[in-house]
Amino acid sequence: MLNFLVNIVEQIDLAKEHVAKGGADNARFGLMLIDNAVEITLHQVAKDTHSERNSFLYRDNPEDICSG
């Protein structure tokens, strides 16, 4: 999890550097980096939530995991 957060922070930092350079192309690239960081973060949250829900739903009936 820590590596995940480090990668996201590095990507946001790189986006900040590009936006600070000025110019439309750098701003556009910075925006793409931020958008990608948000997408990756939301995907990770969805995966974590899915895992938590599955482990909670099937904690009493492990045989239900295969059928569901």
C-alpha positions, 0 to 999 in steps of 0.5 A, a space after each residue: 500500500 505504501 508503494 502505491 501511495 508513493 507512486 501516486 504522490 510522485 505522479 502528482 508531483 510530476 504533474 505540478 512540475 509540468 503545470 509550473 512550466 507554463 504553456 498549454 502542452 505542459 498544462 495538458 500533460 499535467 492534467 493527464 497525469 492528475 487524471 491518471 492518478 485519480 483513475 488509479 486511486 479509484 480503481 484501487 479503492 474499488 478493488 479494496 472495497 470488493 475484497 472487504 465485501 467478499 471477505 465479510 459476506 463469506 466469512 461464515 460460509 467459505 463454501 459459498 465463495 465457489 458458488 457465487 
